[in-house]
Amino acid sequence: MSTPSKRLIVVGAVAAGPKAAAKARRCDPSMQITMIDRGHYISYGGCGMPYLLGDEIRSSDELRETPAGVLRSPEFFKKSKGIDVLVEHEVTRIDRDKKTVEVKDLNSGAVTEMPYDKLVLACGSTPAPASFPGADLDGVYRLTCLDEAESILARLALHPPKHVVCIGGGLVSLETASGLMRRGLAVSFVARSDRLLFRLDYEMAHHVRKEVEHHHGAVYTGEDVLELIGDEQGRVAGVRTDKRTIEADMVLVAKGVRPNSELAVQAGLDIGTTGGIRVDGNLRTSDPDIYAAGDCVETHDLITGKPTYQPRGSTANKQGRVVGINVTGGNEQFPGVIGNVVLKVCDLNVGWVGLTETVARKEGHDVETVIVPAPDRAHFFPGANTIILKLVAERHTGRLLGLQAVGKGDVTKRIDVATAMITCGATVDTLSNLDLGYAPPFSPVLDPIITAANVMKNKLDGRVRGMSPMEVKQARPRGRLHSARRAGRRRIRGTAHPGHGADPSRPARRAPGRVAQE
């Protein structure tokens, strides 16, 4: 007598869910697999939606296609992978004792019960709630799914807005607004934080603000939104903050997201301190037959060792692969993340990984930093552009903690190098001697990240002392700045200042020319 096939149900069919289902099918061709999603579209590149709004991607179908140009529809998954897909259906309840899920058809309202042997929660995330009145006015949007992106596109085609306000200064807000500005729309930003991209240190985030303003975007930071103002027809007409009223006939609310963990809470599964579903290294929940992956999950920060919530499309796909292996009997591990982020703001490339100086100090690290501008390729090669790197390291060990990068040139290569180094626990010494590829079209003879490492070594060894942009700003006016420079020179001539990582008992060598040198 043959053994019945195991039944796998995957809740969520956008990123982590399809990856888990497809990998499970490859690992176990006999498994019965069903994906369930409350949306209409499945398995699409959600991170491409801002570029769809910016008209760099011509059709929403391009976000749903395989590299071969085939739409990833329910029929595609059934025909090519043998996976059943229910769209516009919602899992409303999990019965862990009976090992069943309650499924509601969102069109008919019919409710059915489906049994499972293994269950995967890939429920994604939900926008943080708006704390101000008027969020339900016509013309107010949240870029949460492909349906919402298509609604915005329809609005742009039929009633092009004159004034767009983006509430929030994070990734989604900046990427989406960049696309709208490419269309020639007037865009304003309102952010509670004192900067756009608050995860960057202030002096690096300053370049982002300058880029937005260069493209005629208005930026209002350090302001709270009190309400959205509507006209007599119920359409949004303005945004009122604690400092001003801004005209608007379209508003994008992008104040971050929170994990969709309600289903897990109902089932009595453990929830982490960040609000995401708590999982172990195998991405197994507190129930051994239920796994979770993607934006609904709390993960592990490899630098701090603490729980963290960092929703990323790349993380969701990596986790989906791990889950697909483990629900079929494997023992794959997902170690955690260090927070690699890259994005494009107008014509500026931006990225960061690991800890910023601000976060590193809050975590109790004694850190040294350097800021180094350099061309992204040989300066004489056509198309060379300057990038600015900020490197963060532990002062007494030289261990790399983080890198931030901005510029018109290639920052992603440097962020990825730093990601590998930080993941491996490497030091500045290791980075400075890394054998990176060199040819004039791709890099200077010493890559900018190696130059940054060499400057950091000079500071850690007490050879030089630099002044950060924030120190320069605090040293103004002119007399104070000159005084600070003289004090810095005195420290370099004699014993290096203990607060900058040098051995106080060892005389420091003075570097010629500028203070911070490679």
N, C-alpha and C positions, 0 to 999 in steps of 0.2 A: 504494500500500500504506500503511495507516494506521500511525502510530507507536504502539508499545505504551505503555500507561499506566504512569507511574512508580509504584513501590511504596513506601509509607511505613509503617514499623512504629514504634509508640509503646509503650515499656515503662513501664507505670505508668498508672493510670486513675482517679486521685482528684482532683487539682487541676490541676497544670501539664499533665499528659498530655491530658485531655479538652479543655482550652483550646487546646492546640497542634493536636490533631486536628480540632477544629471549625473553627478559623481556616484550617487548610490546606485543608479541604473548601471553604470559601467562596472561597479564592484559586484553587483548582484543582478544579473539579467532576469532572474525569476521573481524578484520582489514586486509586489503590487504597490504602485506609487501614485498618490493623488495630491495635487497642489490645489489649495483653496485661497482665493483672494477676493476681497470685497470691491476691488476696483475693476475697471473695464479693460485697461491695458496691463500687460504683464511683461516681465523680462525686458525692460528698456533701460537705456543709459540716462538715468535721472540727472547726472552731473552735466549732461549736455544741454539741459533745458535753457540755461542762460544764453548759450550760443545760438539756440533756436530763436530766442527772442531778439537777439542781435543780428539775425538774418545771415549768420555765418553758416548755419545749417538750414537747408532750404525747406525741409519737411520733417514733421514729427515721425514719419515712417522710418527715417534714417536712424533714429534713436532706437528703433525696435528691430532693426535688421541684423542678421548675422554678417560677418565679413564677406560672405558670398552673396549678400543681398536678399536673403530669404527672411520674410517677416516671422518673428518669434511669437506666433499666435498659439491658442490652445490646440488648433489642428496640427501645427508644426510639432509641438511637443508629443502629441499622440502618435503622429505618423513616424517621426524620426527617432523618438526615444521611448515610445511605449509608456508615456506618462499621461495620466488623466488630469485635466485642469478644469476647475470650476471657477468661473469669473462671476463677479457680482453676487457672491455668496460670502457669508461671514460666519466664522466659528464663534459662537456666543458662550460656550461653556465646555469645560473639560471635566469628565468624570474619571478620576484616576483609579478608582476602585474597579469600575467596569471596563476601564481602558476604552472609552468612547469619547467622541466629540459631538456636540450639538451644532448643527449647521443650518443657518437660515438663508433661504433664497431671498435676496433683497428686492426682487421684482414681484414675486408672487406672495411672499410672506410665509411660504411653507417651511416647516422645520423638520429636519430628519436627523437621525442618529447614525454615526459612522464609527465602526470599531477600528482600532489601531494596535499594532505591536510596538512600533516606535513612532514617536511624535516629534516634529521639529517646529519650534516657534521662530519664525522669521518675520515678526509683525511690524518691523520698521519703527518709525518715530512719528511724532505729531508736533506741529508748531507750538511753541510756548504760547499760552493764552494771552490775549491782549487785555491789559489792565485798564483800558480807557474806553469811554463810550464812543459809539459811532463806527465800530469795526464792522458792522453789518451793512453799512451804506453801499449803494451801487458804486462801483469803481474802486472798491477796496479788494486787494488780492493778496494771496499767500502762495508762493510758488512751491506747492507741496507735492504735486503729482503732474503727470502728463496732461490730464484733463484740464487742470488749472492753467498750464502753459498754453493750451489751445484756446482757452477762454480769453487769456490776455492777448493772444495773437488776433483773435476775432475783434477785440476791442480796438487794437491798434489799426486794424484794416478799416473798420467802419467809422470809428470816432477817435481819430488820433488825438491823444491828450496834448495839451499845451504845457502843463506843469505837472511833473511827476515827483512825488515825495517818497523816499525810501526810509522807512523807520527801522533803524538798526544799522550797525556799522560792521557787520561780520561778513563771512564768506558769501552767503547767498545774496545779501543786499548788494555787495560790491560787484560781484560777477554779473548779476542781473542788470544793475544800473549801468554797468559798462556797455552791455549790449544795447540798452535803450539809448545811451548817449551816442553810440555808433549810428543809430537811426536819426540822429539830429534832435532828439528830444531834450528839453530843459529838465534837469534832474537836481533835486536837493536831497541831502542826507540829514537825518536827525538821529543822534545817538546819545544815550545816557552817559557812555564812557567819555573820557577826555580825549579819545583818539579814534580814528577808524582802525579796524583790525586791532582790537585791544590786546590780542595775544602777542603782538609784537612789542618790543621795547619802544619807548616814546620816540627816540631819535630815528628809529627805522620806520616807524609808522608815519613820521612826518613826511617822508618821501611819497607815501601813498596819498596823503592829503594834497600835497603839491601837484601830484599827477591828476587827481580829480579836478582840482581847481584850474589846472592848465586846460582841461577839456570843458571848462565853463560850468562845472558842477559846483553847487553851493553846499557848504559843509557847516552844520551846526552841531557841535559836540558839547557834552556836559549839559544837555537839556532833556527834560522829561516831557513826554507827550501827555497832555491833559485830556484832550478829546479830539475827535475828528468832526469837522463841521459839515453839515449837509445843507443842500438847497431845498426848495419847496417840492421838488420832484423826488427827493430821497437820494440824490446823487451827491457824492463827496465833493466838497468845494474848498476845503482848507484843513490845515492841521494847526491846532493851537498847542503850544508848548508853555512851559513856565516862564519863557522869556519873549515870545513873539508869536504871531500868527502868519502861517505860510500858505499862500495860495496853492491849491492842488485840485486837479480834476481827475487824478488817478493816484492811488496810494498803494505801495507794496509794503506789507508788514513782514519783516524778517528779523524776528527777535530771538532766533535760536529754536532748538527743538528739544523735546523730551522723549524718553523711550516709551513705546507702547507696551507697557507691562501689566495692563489691567487684567488680561486673560490669565497671566501667570499668577497674579494676586488672587483672583477668584479660585484658582486651582490649588492655592495654598503653597505655591513654590516660593523659595527664598528669593528675596529682593535685596540688592546691594545698597550700599550707602549713597550711591549716585542716583538711585531710582531705577537702574537697569536690572534685568534679570541676572541673578548671581549664577555663574557657571564655574566648573573646574577647568583644568588644563585640557580636558577632552571636549570641552564645551557642553558637558552634561549638567543639567540642572540638579536640584535637590531630589528629583525623581529620576532613578536610573534609566527609565525608558523615555524620558523627555529631554531633548536637546534644544539649544537656542543659539541663534547666530544673528549677526547684523546689528542694525541700529537699536534694537530692543535690549541689547546685552551690555552689561558692565564688563569691562576688561581690566587688564593689569598693566600698569605703567612700569616699563623695564628699567627706568632710571630711579624713580622714587620708591618703587616697590609697593605703591599704594593702588587701590582701586581707582579706575578712571572711566569716564564716559566720553569716547571720542568717535562719533559716528562718521564713517567714511565708506565710500563705495568700494574702495580697494580692500579695506578690512572686511567688509561684508562678504566679498567674493572669496577671500582667503579662508574666512571662517566657514563659509558654506562648503568648501572643499573638505575641510577637516571633518565637519559633521557628516557629510556624505560617506566618508570612509568609516567613521565610527559607528553609524547606525547599521552598518552591514558587518560589524564584528571586528573592525580595525581598532588600532590604538594610537591614532595620530594626535599630536599635541599642538595647541596654539599658545605660544609663550606669552604674547602680549604685544604692546605697541610702544613706540616712542614719539608718536605724533608728527609724522611727516606730512606737511601741507604745502601745496604749491597752487598758485592761482594767477590769473591775469587781470590786472586792473587797467582798463584802457590800453595804453601801449607799454605799461610797466609790468614786468615779471616779478612775482613776489613768492617767497617761500620761507619756511622755517621748520626746524626739527629739534626735538629735545627740549631743554629748558632755556627759557630766556633768562637774562640777568635778573629781572624782577622776581620771577618764580624761583630761580635757584637760591637767591638770598632768603626768600620766604621759607624755603625748605631747609635752611640752615647751612648751606654750602658757603665756604669762604672762596670767592671767585675772583678771577681776573678776566678782563674782556679786552678785545681789540676790535677796531673798526678799520677796514682796509678797502679802499677803492682800487680797482684794477680792470684792465680790458678783459673781456671774456675770451678773446683769441689774440693772436699776435697783432699788436697795435697797427702794424703796417698792412694788415690783410683787409681787403674791402669788407665792410659790414661789421667791423669790430665795434663793440659797444661797452661802455663802462658798467660794471656791476659793483655793488657795495656789500661787503660781507661783515657781519658781526659775529665773532667767535667767542664762546663762553667756555671757560675751563676752571677746574679746581686749582687753587693757587699752589698748594703744597704737594699735590700729587701729579699735576699736569693732565689729569683725566679730562677728556672732552665731555662737555655737558650739553652743548647746543650750538646751533648755527642759524642765523637769520640772513636773508639775502634779498636785495631789491636791485632792479636795474633793467635797462632795455635789452641787455644781453642774456645769455643762457645761465639762469640761476639753478635750474633743476639738476643739472649735472653735479654741481657743488653740493646741493642739499642731499642728493643721493649718496655721494661719497661720505658726507658727514653721517648719514644714517647708518651706513655700514660700519664706520669707525666707532660710533657711539654704541651701537648694538654689541660690538665686540669688546667694549670696555677699553678702547685704545686711548693712548695719551697723545699730547701734542708732539712729542718726539717721533712717535710712530707716523703720525700724519705728515710731518714735515719731510719725511724720507719716503713717502709713498710713491711707488713707481707708476705714475699716471701717464696716459697716452699724450703724446705731443706731436702736433703738426700745426703750422700756422692757421689753417682754416678752422681748427677746433680749440686751440688753447695757446696762451703764451708759453714760452719755454719753461717758466715756472708757473704752474696753474695758480689762479687767485687763492684757492683754498690752502695751497702750500705756502704761499706768501703770507697769508694770515697766520698760519701755524708758526712760521719763522718770526714774525713780529711778536707773537705770543711768547715764544721761547725767550726772546730778548727781554721782554718785560718780566717774565718769571725769573730769569737769571740776574735781574737787576742791572742790565746793561743800559736800559733806557727807561724813562718814565713818560708816558703820554698823558694828554688831557682829553677826556671824553667830551663830546659835544655838550652834554649836560653840565660838566664842570666849566666849560667855556661860557655857557649861557649864564651860569650862576656868578661867574667872575666879572661880568660886566658891571659898571661901565669901564671904559678904556683903562683908566688908572689901575683898577682892580685886576684887570686881565693881565696887564704888564707885570704887576706885582706877583701874580700867580705864576707867570712864566719864569720870572727871576727866581722864585722859590723853587720851581721845578729844576732849573739849571743848577742851583746850589746843591740840591739833593743828588743830582747826577754826578757832579764833580766829586762829591765826597761819598759818604755812606748812603746807600739807597734807602728810601723810605720804607720802614718795615710794613707799612700798610699796603705795599704794592708787591709783596711776595719775595723780596730779596732777603738774603741772610744778612742781618745787621752787622755781623762781625766781619763781613767781607767787603773790601772796597769795590765800588762799582766802576766799570769802565764807561767812559763817556763816548757815545757814538757820534760820529761827525754829522754835520748837517742837521736835518730835522730830528726831532726827538724820537718819534716812533718810526723805526726803520726796519726793513727786512734784512 
